[in-house]
Amino acid sequence: MYICNVKQLTFYIKFIVLLAAVVLNVSLACAQNVTPDKTVASIESMPRSQAFAAMDNWLEVTDKKGAKEYKKLIASLEEMLSEPTWDYHNEELFVRVIEHAATASCLSENDRMRPEMLLEIVRKNAPGTEANDIEYETIDGVRGKVSEIASPYTLIYFNDPECLSCAKVKERLDTCTTLRNMVQDSLITVIGIYPYDNVTEWHLEPFPSYVVNGWDCSQAVENEQTYDLMTMPMFYLLDAEKRVILKNEASLNRVLKVINRLKGMVDSDIESKLDAVFNVTR
């Protein structure tokens, strides 16, 4: 029992020292007027828990500097962290930023209204939460639900046959041996979802043979906005329990890097998976 307590104490001491270092580094960056993108890059290179602490501290420090500087920072962070095509895109950090802005002491009640409303959107299908289900229909008229997919991982590929970028990504998917082999080994299901109503165009669009080609037959994604699709194409990666690992990911390169890191973590809990992929680069 004594040894166990010593180990626990050592762990807590190390954690506190690391946290103090993180707080100091972020505080120094703020004091030296380091640009937000460089600070974000530094935070995103940290382990997930430390990155959360660093971001929280940065927001707290800026909150105390007043509304003008705080609003400027929030605007920069929102653009960098929420935009799927940016290298700094990070949904978990984005949620923390909006949550902080919704309660920031330097902001007026009117100023806090926008982040409060935005929270409903950013928390939808957030990493670690169960993804909204999608009822789909294949070209052959077979219907199914994403929640019924039995593989350890599910990669949802939101696409539009009228989207040029989707066509380019589909060409890459067609030659992607990593995903093809994982599908053959029953480790992952790759499902394309067309969320709109031009079914004629969707029927004419060829698809890689290993990818399930589905149409959102309930139209819930578009009409009920069950998914916030900021651009096309868009990837969502889910675990066996259909909890989100990657949200609104536009980079197939990052998707593949994340999947390679997760191959040996099928039986791991969701927090361990999120920790493992937090700072995988694009």
Backbone as CSV, one residue per row, in Angstrom:
resi,resn,N_x,N_y,N_z,CA_x,CA_y,CA_z,C_x,C_y,C_z
1,MET,0.838,-1.202,0.000,0.000,0.000,0.000,0.872,1.250,0.000
2,TYR,1.953,1.205,0.797,2.853,2.351,0.889,3.508,2.618,-0.450
3,ILE,3.942,1.538,-1.156,4.580,1.701,-2.461,3.605,2.321,-3.454
4,CYS,2.364,1.839,-3.387,1.335,2.367,-4.273,1.154,3.866,-4.052
5,ASN,1.127,4.284,-2.782,0.962,5.700,-2.466,2.135,6.531,-2.944
6,VAL,3.330,5.980,-2.823,4.523,6.680,-3.292,4.448,6.880,-4.801
7,LYS,4.013,5.833,-5.504,3.892,5.942,-6.958,2.856,6.986,-7.343
8,GLN,1.755,6.980,-6.626,0.715,7.960,-6.909,1.215,9.383,-6.647
9,LEU,1.942,9.555,-5.536,2.470,10.868,-5.195,3.462,11.336,-6.257
10,THR,4.325,10.421,-6.709,5.294,10.762,-7.754,4.598,11.194,-9.024
11,PHE,3.533,10.459,-9.382,2.770,10.794,-10.585,2.182,12.197,-10.477
12,TYR,1.562,12.493,-9.332,0.925,13.797,-9.155,1.947,14.923,-9.169
13,ILE,3.119,14.683,-8.567,4.176,15.703,-8.556,4.632,15.992,-9.991
14,LYS,4.845,14.922,-10.778,5.270,15.098,-12.166,4.217,15.851,-12.962
15,PHE,2.954,15.495,-12.719,1.869,16.153,-13.450,1.812,17.642,-13.115
16,ILE,1.962,17.968,-11.826,1.914,19.367,-11.407,3.080,20.146,-12.000
17,VAL,4.261,19.535,-12.020,5.438,20.194,-12.592,5.228,20.453,-14.080
18,LEU,4.695,19.438,-14.790,4.435,19.598,-16.222,3.396,20.680,-16.470
19,LEU,2.352,20.670,-15.649,1.294,21.663,-15.805,1.830,23.064,-15.554
20,ALA,2.668,23.199,-14.547,3.263,24.501,-14.248,4.123,24.987,-15.409
21,ALA,4.853,24.058,-16.028,5.682,24.421,-17.173,4.836,24.874,-18.351
22,VAL,3.731,24.168,-18.561,2.818,24.538,-19.643,2.258,25.935,-19.419
23,VAL,1.772,26.175,-18.198,1.202,27.479,-17.863,2.235,28.584,-18.045
24,LEU,3.467,28.331,-17.586,4.532,29.323,-17.713,4.832,29.621,-19.174
25,ASN,4.920,28.568,-20.002,5.242,28.766,-21.412,4.175,29.583,-22.126
26,VAL,2.919,29.267,-21.843,1.839,30.007,-22.487,1.816,31.450,-21.997
27,SER,2.030,31.640,-20.702,2.044,32.996,-20.150,3.167,33.829,-20.766
28,LEU,4.337,33.219,-20.923,5.459,33.920,-21.542,5.153,34.271,-22.984
29,ALA,4.490,33.324,-23.693,4.134,33.578,-25.094,3.194,34.774,-25.197
30,CYS,2.208,34.817,-24.274,1.273,35.941,-24.271,2.003,37.245,-23.977
31,ALA,2.897,37.208,-23.016,3.615,38.409,-22.597,4.517,38.934,-23.706
32,GLN,5.045,38.000,-24.534,5.974,38.393,-25.591,5.255,38.675,-26.912
33,ASN,3.910,38.667,-26.872,3.120,38.948,-28.065,3.423,37.999,-29.214
34,VAL,3.657,36.740,-28.908,3.843,35.730,-29.940,2.526,35.587,-30.691
35,THR,2.577,35.447,-32.002,1.364,35.372,-32.804,0.538,34.148,-32.414
36,PRO,-0.792,34.253,-32.509,-1.671,33.154,-32.102,-1.371,31.834,-32.816
37,ASP,-1.013,31.894,-34.113,-0.778,30.647,-34.836,0.421,29.883,-34.269
38,LYS,1.451,30.617,-33.837,2.624,29.944,-33.262,2.284,29.339,-31.898
39,THR,1.477,30.039,-31.123,1.074,29.511,-29.823,0.174,28.288,-29.997
40,VAL,-0.745,28.352,-30.956,-1.607,27.204,-31.234,-0.773,26.008,-31.675
41,ALA,0.199,26.246,-32.542,1.073,25.162,-32.998,1.807,24.526,-31.825
42,SER,2.264,25.365,-30.892,2.958,24.854,-29.712,2.020,24.022,-28.844
43,ILE,0.803,24.519,-28.649,-0.172,23.800,-27.822,-0.543,22.467,-28.465
44,GLU,-0.729,22.464,-29.780,-1.157,21.240,-30.461,-0.060,20.180,-30.508
45,SER,1.167,20.574,-30.222,2.259,19.597,-30.184,2.357,18.903,-28.824
46,MET,1.607,19.400,-27.834,1.632,18.832,-26.484,0.741,17.604,-26.388
47,PRO,0.959,16.762,-25.380,-0.014,15.707,-25.086,-1.382,16.326,-24.820
48,ARG,-2.428,15.578,-25.075,-3.791,16.104,-25.074,-4.163,16.818,-23.773
49,SER,-3.932,16.210,-22.624,-4.329,16.827,-21.350,-3.558,18.114,-21.093
50,GLN,-2.284,18.133,-21.441,-1.485,19.335,-21.265,-1.942,20.437,-22.228
51,ALA,-2.321,20.041,-23.438,-2.805,21.014,-24.406,-4.088,21.677,-23.910
52,PHE,-4.974,20.885,-23.306,-6.206,21.452,-22.757,-5.884,22.477,-21.668
53,ALA,-4.953,22.116,-20.773,-4.577,23.023,-19.685,-3.948,24.298,-20.229
54,ALA,-3.122,24.158,-21.264,-2.462,25.318,-21.854,-3.466,26.248,-22.522
55,MET,-4.413,25.668,-23.242,-5.424,26.491,-23.899,-6.291,27.211,-22.873
56,ASP,-6.705,26.491,-21.829,-7.527,27.108,-20.771,-6.793,28.274,-20.120
57,ASN,-5.504,28.077,-19.856,-4.717,29.136,-19.217,-4.576,30.348,-20.134
58,TRP,-4.328,30.109,-21.393,-4.197,31.188,-22.379,-5.471,32.031,-22.427
59,LEU,-6.609,31.366,-22.434,-7.886,32.078,-22.476,-8.118,32.860,-21.188
60,GLU,-7.767,32.265,-20.054,-7.932,32.954,-18.771,-7.061,34.199,-18.701
61,VAL,-5.807,34.080,-19.114,-4.887,35.219,-19.090,-5.409,36.347,-19.974
62,THR,-5.894,35.984,-21.165,-6.388,36.994,-22.101,-7.696,37.602,-21.620
63,ASP,-8.531,36.796,-20.967,-9.797,37.286,-20.408,-9.539,38.451,-19.452
64,LYS,-8.477,38.368,-18.685,-8.155,39.403,-17.704,-7.612,40.680,-18.355
65,LYS,-7.251,40.591,-19.624,-6.719,41.764,-20.323,-7.811,42.644,-20.913
66,GLY,-9.044,42.161,-20.881,-10.151,42.984,-21.359,-10.786,42.472,-22.627
67,ALA,-11.973,43.005,-22.914,-12.804,42.506,-24.002,-12.157,42.676,-25.378
68,LYS,-11.490,43.792,-25.612,-10.935,44.058,-26.934,-9.924,42.983,-27.340
69,GLU,-8.960,42.716,-26.461,-7.936,41.729,-26.779,-8.524,40.314,-26.793
70,TYR,-9.450,40.065,-25.891,-10.064,38.732,-25.808,-10.854,38.431,-27.087
71,LYS,-11.653,39.373,-27.549,-12.435,39.167,-28.767,-11.529,38.907,-29.969
72,LYS,-10.412,39.636,-30.025,-9.467,39.458,-31.124,-8.888,38.041,-31.110
73,LEU,-8.546,37.561,-29.917,-7.995,36.210,-29.809,-9.039,35.161,-30.174
74,ILE,-10.245,35.308,-29.665,-11.302,34.340,-29.938,-11.582,34.248,-31.433
75,ALA,-11.613,35.390,-32.107,-11.858,35.408,-33.551,-10.765,34.636,-34.297
76,SER,-9.509,34.839,-33.881,-8.391,34.125,-34.520,-8.472,32.626,-34.263
77,LEU,-8.732,32.258,-33.015,-8.798,30.839,-32.657,-9.964,30.133,-33.347
78,GLU,-11.087,30.828,-33.417,-12.257,30.232,-34.070,-11.939,29.905,-35.523
79,GLU,-11.290,30.835,-36.211,-10.958,30.616,-37.613,-9.957,29.476,-37.773
80,MET,-8.911,29.473,-36.951,-7.866,28.458,-37.079,-8.340,27.062,-36.697
81,LEU,-9.075,26.977,-35.601,-9.420,25.662,-35.049,-10.642,25.031,-35.695
82,SER,-11.554,25.831,-36.239,-12.805,25.284,-36.769,-12.756,24.993,-38.258
83,GLU,-11.858,25.635,-38.977,-11.811,25.481,-40.434,-11.156,24.152,-40.819
84,PRO,-11.907,23.224,-41.409,-11.383,21.878,-41.689,-10.173,21.839,-42.605
85,THR,-9.991,22.847,-43.440,-8.877,22.821,-44.391,-7.600,23.435,-43.823
86,TRP,-7.673,24.009,-42.627,-6.483,24.607,-42.015,-5.654,23.548,-41.295
87,ASP,-4.343,23.758,-41.292,-3.455,22.833,-40.579,-3.724,22.827,-39.079
88,TYR,-4.241,23.932,-38.539,-4.462,24.037,-37.098,-5.828,23.503,-36.665
89,HIS,-6.614,23.016,-37.605,-7.961,22.531,-37.291,-7.916,21.498,-36.161
90,ASN,-8.686,21.770,-35.097,-8.731,20.866,-33.947,-10.080,21.045,-33.247
91,GLU,-10.951,20.072,-33.402,-12.311,20.193,-32.885,-12.364,20.224,-31.355
92,GLU,-11.492,19.471,-30.695,-11.529,19.444,-29.228,-11.110,20.781,-28.639
93,LEU,-10.075,21.377,-29.190,-9.650,22.693,-28.711,-10.689,23.752,-29.060
94,PHE,-11.324,23.598,-30.210,-12.361,24.549,-30.621,-13.523,24.554,-29.625
95,VAL,-13.932,23.384,-29.176,-15.003,23.298,-28.178,-14.614,24.045,-26.912
96,ARG,-13.373,23.870,-26.468,-12.924,24.533,-25.242,-12.922,26.046,-25.396
97,VAL,-12.544,26.518,-26.571,-12.518,27.956,-26.824,-13.928,28.539,-26.747
98,ILE,-14.880,27.890,-27.391,-16.255,28.408,-27.408,-16.892,28.289,-26.029
99,GLU,-16.595,27.204,-25.313,-17.117,27.064,-23.950,-16.598,28.186,-23.061
100,HIS,-15.337,28.535,-23.202,-14.769,29.614,-22.392,-15.392,30.953,-22.774
101,ALA,-15.537,31.191,-24.070,-16.099,32.464,-24.530,-17.535,32.654,-24.042
102,ALA,-18.256,31.547,-23.884,-19.653,31.632,-23.454,-19.781,32.082,-22.002
103,THR,-18.676,32.026,-21.242,-18.717,32.416,-19.828,-17.644,33.447,-19.478
104,ALA,-16.967,34.001,-20.480,-15.850,34.919,-20.237,-16.302,36.144,-19.440
105,SER,-15.560,36.462,-18.401,-15.941,37.569,-17.513,-15.793,38.927,-18.177
106,CYS,-14.908,39.040,-19.164,-14.668,40.337,-19.795,-15.736,40.684,-20.827
107,LEU,-16.539,39.723,-21.213,-17.554,39.957,-22.232,-18.889,40.339,-21.608
108,SER,-19.622,41.157,-22.314,-20.961,41.531,-21.864,-21.924,40.377,-22.147
109,GLU,-23.104,40.500,-21.590,-24.120,39.462,-21.808,-24.447,39.329,-23.292
110,ASN,-24.503,40.441,-23.986,-24.773,40.410,-25.428,-23.638,39.746,-26.196
111,ASP,-22.387,40.023,-25.776,-21.225,39.427,-26.437,-21.200,37.906,-26.257
112,ARG,-21.727,37.438,-25.132,-21.694,35.999,-24.858,-22.811,35.237,-25.562
113,MET,-23.751,35.946,-26.157,-24.880,35.281,-26.796,-24.443,34.424,-27.982
114,ARG,-23.528,34.954,-28.800,-23.095,34.189,-29.976,-22.402,32.886,-29.595
115,PRO,-21.375,32.905,-28.723,-20.755,31.628,-28.349,-21.722,30.674,-27.652
116,GLU,-22.681,31.213,-26.905,-23.673,30.350,-26.268,-24.501,29.618,-27.317
117,MET,-24.879,30.327,-28.370,-25.638,29.705,-29.452,-24.768,28.748,-30.259
118,LEU,-23.504,29.102,-30.424,-22.575,28.278,-31.198,-22.258,26.951,-30.504
119,LEU,-22.385,26.938,-29.180,-22.080,25.724,-28.419,-22.901,24.529,-28.876
120,GLU,-24.161,24.764,-29.207,-25.024,23.666,-29.650,-24.469,23.005,-30.900
121,ILE,-23.859,23.821,-31.752,-23.298,23.297,-32.997,-21.983,22.574,-32.738
122,VAL,-21.081,23.195,-31.983,-19.749,22.620,-31.799,-19.777,21.354,-30.934
123,ARG,-20.791,21.221,-30.090,-20.900,20.023,-29.261,-21.560,18.862,-29.997
124,LYS,-22.144,19.151,-31.150,-22.805,18.115,-31.943,-21.755,17.186,-32.561
125,ASN,-21.853,15.912,-32.293,-20.885,14.926,-32.798,-19.451,15.288,-32.393
126,ALA,-19.290,15.862,-31.203,-17.947,16.228,-30.733,-17.123,14.978,-30.483
127,PRO,-15.799,15.054,-30.640,-14.952,13.897,-30.351,-15.221,13.335,-28.958
128,GLY,-15.374,12.029,-28.885,-15.654,11.353,-27.621,-17.120,11.085,-27.397
129,THR,-17.997,11.746,-28.164,-19.438,11.545,-28.007,-19.956,10.601,-29.084
130,GLU,-21.146,10.053,-28.838,-21.753,9.148,-29.821,-22.256,9.949,-31.020
131,ALA,-21.906,9.492,-32.199,-22.291,10.199,-33.420,-23.778,10.032,-33.701
132,ASN,-24.380,11.048,-34.286,-25.759,10.923,-34.744,-25.849,9.828,-35.798
133,ASP,-26.893,9.035,-35.718,-27.049,7.931,-36.658,-27.440,8.449,-38.039
134,ILE,-27.137,7.671,-39.054,-27.518,8.003,-40.427,-28.175,6.773,-41.053
135,GLU,-29.384,6.951,-41.545,-30.046,5.896,-42.298,-29.699,6.100,-43.765
136,TYR,-29.160,5.079,-44.408,-28.702,5.231,-45.789,-29.303,4.163,-46.696
137,GLU,-29.247,4.465,-47.970,-29.694,3.524,-49.004,-28.587,3.384,-50.031
138,THR,-28.270,2.163,-50.441,-27.224,1.948,-51.432,-27.807,2.020,-52.839
139,ILE,-26.923,1.987,-53.830,-27.338,2.024,-55.229,-28.310,0.884,-55.535
140,ASP,-28.108,-0.261,-54.883,-28.962,-1.437,-55.110,-30.288,-1.367,-54.354
141,GLY,-30.507,-0.280,-53.609,-31.761,-0.127,-52.881,-31.771,-0.760,-51.500
142,VAL,-30.603,-1.251,-51.067,-30.508,-1.855,-49.730,-30.387,-0.739,-48.699
143,ARG,-31.173,-0.834,-47.637,-31.135,0.196,-46.593,-30.407,-0.316,-45.353
144,GLY,-29.765,0.596,-44.660,-29.058,0.259,-43.431,-28.851,1.502,-42.592
145,LYS,-28.220,1.325,-41.445,-27.900,2.432,-40.562,-26.428,2.351,-40.165
146,VAL,-25.824,3.510,-40.007,-24.423,3.535,-39.575,-24.278,2.847,-38.224
147,SER,-25.269,2.998,-37.361,-25.215,2.382,-36.029,-25.177,0.861,-36.086
148,GLU,-25.552,0.263,-37.217,-25.590,-1.192,-37.344,-24.290,-1.769,-37.882
149,ILE,-23.360,-0.906,-38.282,-22.072,-1.377,-38.803,-21.281,-2.033,-37.671
150,ALA,-20.761,-3.222,-37.940,-20.180,-4.032,-36.861,-18.658,-3.968,-36.770
151,SER,-17.971,-3.305,-37.689,-16.505,-3.291,-37.675,-15.971,-2.421,-36.544
152,PRO,-14.719,-2.660,-36.109,-14.124,-1.859,-35.028,-14.091,-0.358,-35.317
153,TYR,-13.936,0.010,-36.579,-13.925,1.420,-36.952,-14.840,1.651,-38.151
154,THR,-15.410,2.848,-38.207,-16.237,3.259,-39.345,-15.733,4.611,-39.830
155,LEU,-15.429,4.688,-41.114,-15.002,5.953,-41.713,-16.133,6.446,-42.615
156,ILE,-16.748,7.561,-42.222,-17.811,8.159,-43.028,-17.183,9.190,-43.960
157,TYR,-17.480,9.031,-45.237,-16.953,9.934,-46.267,-18.130,10.705,-46.869
158,PHE,-18.395,11.893,-46.325,-19.456,12.735,-46.870,-18.980,13.301,-48.207
159,ASN,-19.802,13.142,-49.233,-19.375,13.539,-50.567,-20.550,14.013,-51.408
160,ASP,-20.215,14.649,-52.532,-21.202,15.187,-53.455,-20.676,14.952,-54.871
161,PRO,-21.422,14.279,-55.733,-20.946,14.018,-57.098,-20.672,15.282,-57.898
162,GLU,-21.211,16.410,-57.485,-20.979,17.673,-58.181,-19.782,18.434,-57.617
163,CYS,-19.044,17.814,-56.688,-17.904,18.451,-56.017,-16.597,17.947,-56.629
164,LEU,-15.788,18.868,-57.188,-14.529,18.493,-57.831,-13.531,17.926,-56.833
165,SER,-13.485,18.521,-55.632,-12.566,18.021,-54.612,-12.938,16.602,-54.197
166,CYS,-14.233,16.306,-54.169,-14.690,14.956,-53.818,-14.194,13.954,-54.850
167,ALA,-14.216,14.341,-56.119,-13.759,13.452,-57.185,-12.277,13.132,-57.032
168,LYS,-11.491,14.143,-56.664,-10.054,13.930,-56.478,-9.784,13.004,-55.292
169,VAL,-10.514,13.228,-54.200,-10.331,12.377,-53.022,-10.779,10.957,-53.317
170,LYS,-11.851,10.824,-54.095,-12.348,9.488,-54.446,-11.315,8.722,-55.272
171,GLU,-10.601,9.429,-56.139,-9.532,8.796,-56.913,-8.449,8.261,-55.990
172,ARG,-8.130,9.024,-54.948,-7.133,8.576,-53.980,-7.644,7.383,-53.184
173,LEU,-8.927,7.426,-52.830,-9.513,6.292,-52.115,-9.461,5.023,-52.972
174,ASP,-9.649,5.188,-54.261,-9.686,4.043,-55.170,-8.358,3.295,-55.194
175,THR,-7.260,4.022,-54.944,-5.928,3.398,-54.969,-5.324,3.254,-53.578
176,CYS,-6.128,3.460,-52.536,-5.620,3.437,-51.161,-5.575,1.995,-50.640
177,THR,-4.391,1.397,-50.692,-4.252,0.000,-50.261,-4.434,-0.149,-48.751
178,THR,-4.086,0.903,-47.976,-4.241,0.831,-46.521,-5.691,0.574,-46.144
179,LEU,-6.597,1.396,-46.653,-8.012,1.237,-46.330,-8.585,-0.025,-46.958
180,ARG,-8.207,-0.297,-48.187,-8.726,-1.488,-48.866,-8.375,-2.754,-48.084
181,ASN,-7.130,-2.834,-47.629,-6.694,-4.019,-46.874,-7.396,-4.107,-45.518
182,MET,-7.592,-2.958,-44.864,-8.282,-2.969,-43.577,-9.739,-3.382,-43.726
183,VAL,-10.362,-2.984,-44.825,-11.735,-3.418,-45.096,-11.773,-4.923,-45.307
184,GLN,-10.809,-5.433,-46.073,-10.743,-6.878,-46.323,-10.511,-7.661,-45.038
185,ASP,-9.782,-7.044,-44.086,-9.508,-7.696,-42.800,-10.604,-7.422,-41.769
186,SER,-11.696,-6.771,-42.189,-12.848,-6.460,-41.327,-12.479,-5.562,-40.150
187,LEU,-11.462,-4.715,-40.323,-11.066,-3.771,-39.279,-11.800,-2.441,-39.390
188,ILE,-12.262,-2.130,-40.594,-12.921,-0.840,-40.811,-13.968,-0.981,-41.910
189,THR,-15.002,-0.180,-41.811,-15.989,-0.030,-42.882,-15.906,1.401,-43.383
190,VAL,-15.707,1.555,-44.671,-15.675,2.893,-45.273,-17.003,3.084,-45.994
191,ILE,-17.747,4.092,-45.576,-19.059,4.327,-46.167,-19.172,5.753,-46.677
192,GLY,-19.462,5.902,-47.961,-19.721,7.206,-48.526,-21.164,7.589,-48.263
193,ILE,-21.371,8.816,-47.865,-22.730,9.309,-47.629,-22.954,10.557,-48.488
194,TYR,-23.933,10.457,-49.390,-24.366,11.618,-50.160,-25.558,12.217,-49.422
195,PRO,-25.423,13.459,-48.892,-26.459,13.992,-48.005,-27.559,14.820,-48.673
196,TYR,-27.479,15.001,-49.994,-28.432,15.897,-50.646,-29.473,15.113,-51.462
197,ASP,-30.204,15.797,-52.341,-31.373,15.160,-52.956,-31.283,14.927,-54.460
198,ASN,-30.110,15.172,-55.057,-29.958,14.903,-56.496,-29.597,13.429,-56.681
199,VAL,-30.585,12.572,-56.498,-30.355,11.130,-56.507,-29.914,10.641,-57.880
200,THR,-30.369,11.301,-58.940,-29.986,10.904,-60.299,-28.483,11.008,-60.494
201,GLU,-27.902,12.142,-60.087,-26.454,12.326,-60.188,-25.713,11.323,-59.308
202,TRP,-26.238,11.089,-58.124,-25.606,10.135,-57.209,-25.579,8.738,-57.812
203,HIS,-26.648,8.321,-58.500,-26.716,6.999,-59.129,-25.668,6.834,-60.225
204,LEU,-25.321,7.937,-60.880,-24.385,7.872,-62.002,-22.924,7.891,-61.558
205,GLU,-22.678,8.196,-60.289,-21.309,8.391,-59.798,-20.660,7.045,-59.452
206,PRO,-19.548,6.675,-60.154,-18.839,5.429,-59.806,-18.119,5.565,-58.474
207,PHE,-17.924,4.450,-57.791,-17.314,4.468,-56.468,-16.304,3.334,-56.333
208,PRO,-15.257,3.517,-55.486,-14.331,2.405,-55.230,-15.097,1.180,-54.747
209,SER,-14.705,0.006,-55.186,-15.465,-1.216,-54.921,-15.557,-1.554,-53.437
210,TYR,-14.560,-1.153,-52.636,-14.558,-1.524,-51.218,-15.310,-0.517,-50.341
211,VAL,-15.769,0.577,-50.952,-16.480,1.623,-50.211,-17.988,1.440,-50.399
212,VAL,-18.728,1.421,-49.293,-20.182,1.385,-49.371,-20.668,2.744,-49.871
213,ASN,-21.441,2.728,-50.953,-21.913,3.979,-51.548,-23.344,4.231,-51.089
214,GLY,-23.515,5.146,-50.141,-24.820,5.370,-49.545,-25.369,6.762,-49.766
215,TRP,-26.677,6.845,-49.754,-27.398,8.119,-49.828,-28.203,8.285,-48.553
216,ASP,-28.151,9.469,-47.968,-28.926,9.761,-46.757,-30.408,9.837,-47.132
217,CYS,-31.066,8.678,-47.139,-32.443,8.601,-47.640,-33.437,9.325,-46.733
218,SER,-33.093,9.545,-45.487,-33.993,10.284,-44.591,-33.806,11.792,-44.713
219,GLN,-32.697,12.200,-45.369,-32.356,13.614,-45.545,-32.190,14.348,-44.215
220,ALA,-31.875,13.616,-43.165,-31.735,14.221,-41.837,-30.474,15.081,-41.742
221,VAL,-29.410,14.677,-42.438,-28.162,15.438,-42.370,-28.382,16.867,-42.848
222,GLU,-29.098,17.014,-43.973,-29.329,18.353,-44.519,-30.500,19.057,-43.837
223,ASN,-31.629,18.389,-43.723,-32.844,19.052,-43.235,-32.840,19.282,-41.725
224,GLU,-32.310,18.320,-40.980,-32.280,18.436,-39.525,-30.902,18.833,-39.011
225,GLN,-29.956,18.958,-39.947,-28.577,19.368,-39.624,-27.985,18.497,-38.513
226,THR,-28.137,17.190,-38.687,-27.561,16.262,-37.709,-26.044,16.248,-37.775
227,TYR,-25.488,16.696,-38.904,-24.040,16.876,-39.052,-23.806,18.276,-39.611
228,ASP,-22.807,18.954,-39.070,-22.459,20.295,-39.522,-21.338,20.174,-40.550
229,LEU,-21.712,20.116,-41.821,-20.732,19.912,-42.892,-20.293,21.260,-43.439
230,MET,-19.091,21.682,-43.056,-18.605,23.009,-43.425,-18.069,23.041,-44.853
231,THR,-17.659,21.890,-45.369,-17.108,21.826,-46.715,-17.260,20.395,-47.208
232,MET,-16.896,20.157,-48.440,-16.909,18.823,-49.021,-15.587,18.585,-49.733
233,PRO,-15.062,17.359,-49.681,-15.557,16.214,-48.910,-15.221,16.365,-47.431
234,MET,-15.821,15.511,-46.621,-15.615,15.568,-45.175,-15.585,14.158,-44.608
235,PHE,-14.647,13.935,-43.666,-14.523,12.620,-43.043,-14.879,12.683,-41.562
236,TYR,-15.539,11.626,-41.111,-15.764,11.375,-39.685,-15.268,9.961,-39.413
237,LEU,-14.485,9.793,-38.358,-14.015,8.464,-37.971,-14.642,8.073,-36.647
238,LEU,-15.274,6.910,-36.610,-15.966,6.432,-35.421,-15.343,5.131,-34.929
239,ASP,-15.483,4.869,-33.613,-15.015,3.595,-33.076,-16.154,2.582,-33.126
240,ALA,-15.964,1.410,-32.498,-16.958,0.345,-32.571,-18.287,0.744,-31.953
241,GLU,-18.245,1.607,-30.932,-19.473,2.077,-30.264,-20.035,3.322,-30.941
242,LYS,-19.490,3.660,-32.102,-19.925,4.807,-32.904,-19.689,6.135,-32.192
243,ARG,-18.615,6.170,-31.394,-18.183,7.426,-30.797,-17.173,8.086,-31.719
244,VAL,-17.226,9.399,-31.774,-16.430,10.149,-32.739,-14.968,10.220,-32.304
245,ILE,-14.089,9.865,-33.218,-12.647,10.017,-33.000,-12.140,11.227,-33.792
246,LEU,-12.564,11.334,-35.037,-12.253,12.508,-35.858,-13.552,13.126,-36.346
247,LYS,-13.637,14.442,-36.266,-14.831,15.167,-36.705,-14.444,16.229,-37.731
248,ASN,-15.275,16.354,-38.758,-15.058,17.406,-39.760,-13.619,17.436,-40.268
249,GLU,-13.090,16.275,-40.623,-11.706,16.202,-41.089,-11.681,16.214,-42.618
250,ALA,-11.039,17.235,-43.185,-10.982,17.372,-44.638,-9.761,16.695,-45.237
251,SER,-8.767,16.392,-44.420,-7.497,15.849,-44.921,-7.491,14.327,-44.886
252,LEU,-7.469,13.700,-46.059,-7.356,12.246,-46.123,-6.002,11.802,-45.583
253,ASN,-4.972,12.631,-45.756,-3.649,12.299,-45.220,-3.715,12.098,-43.706
254,ARG,-4.392,13.025,-43.020,-4.484,12.901,-41.562,-5.340,11.700,-41.177
255,VAL,-6.412,11.468,-41.915,-7.261,10.307,-41.646,-6.435,9.022,-41.681
256,LEU,-5.602,8.885,-42.693,-4.795,7.673,-42.836,-3.755,7.558,-41.727
257,LYS,-3.145,8.689,-41.342,-2.172,8.662,-40.246,-2.842,8.255,-38.937
258,VAL,-4.035,8.789,-38.695,-4.782,8.457,-37.475,-5.153,6.981,-37.466
259,ILE,-5.640,6.476,-38.592,-6.041,5.074,-38.674,-4.851,4.159,-38.430
260,ASN,-3.696,4.501,-38.979,-2.491,3.685,-38.750,-2.108,3.659,-37.279
261,ARG,-2.294,4.792,-36.595,-1.968,4.847,-35.176,-2.965,4.048,-34.337
262,LEU,-4.192,3.922,-34.836,-5.247,3.247,-34.072,-5.329,1.743,-34.331
263,LYS,-4.583,1.253,-35.277,-4.706,-0.164,-35.663,-4.600,-1.110,-34.481
264,GLY,-3.665,-0.855,-33.596,-3.463,-1.745,-32.456,-4.241,-1.351,-31.223
265,MET,-5.203,-0.445,-31.371,-5.938,0.068,-30.206,-7.436,-0.242,-30.268
266,VAL,-7.785,-1.310,-30.954,-9.196,-1.652,-31.130,-9.917,-1.778,-29.799
267,ASP,-9.263,-2.388,-28.816,-9.905,-2.643,-27.520,-9.670,-1.536,-26.491
268,SER,-9.003,-0.467,-26.885,-8.725,0.635,-25.956,-9.978,1.478,-25.745
269,ASP,-10.037,2.193,-24.614,-11.172,3.073,-24.355,-11.055,4.321,-25.218
270,ILE,-12.151,5.049,-25.328,-12.207,6.196,-26.227,-11.218,7.296,-25.832
271,GLU,-11.014,7.507,-24.529,-10.081,8.547,-24.106,-8.660,8.211,-24.530
272,SER,-8.283,6.954,-24.450,-6.942,6.535,-24.881,-6.770,6.747,-26.380
273,LYS,-7.832,6.480,-27.143,-7.771,6.688,-28.585,-7.637,8.178,-28.907
274,LEU,-8.402,8.996,-28.209,-8.318,10.441,-28.445,-6.947,10.978,-28.036
275,ASP,-6.407,10.462,-26.945,-5.052,10.861,-26.524,-4.049,10.514,-27.617
276,ALA,-4.194,9.319,-28.195,-3.220,8.811,-29.158,-3.204,9.602,-30.457
277,VAL,-4.360,10.133,-30.863,-4.432,10.783,-32.165,-4.481,12.304,-32.079
278,PHE,-4.417,12.841,-30.868,-4.630,14.284,-30.683,-3.721,15.129,-31.551
279,ASN,-2.422,14.829,-31.574,-1.509,15.697,-32.304,-0.926,15.035,-33.561
280,VAL,-1.706,14.141,-34.177,-1.320,13.608,-35.475,-1.432,14.731,-36.502
281,THR,-0.378,14.972,-37.240,-0.323,16.093,-38.171,-1.024,15.760,-39.492
282,ARG,-1.259,16.802,-40.274,-1.904,16.615,-41.561,-0.882,16.369,-42.658
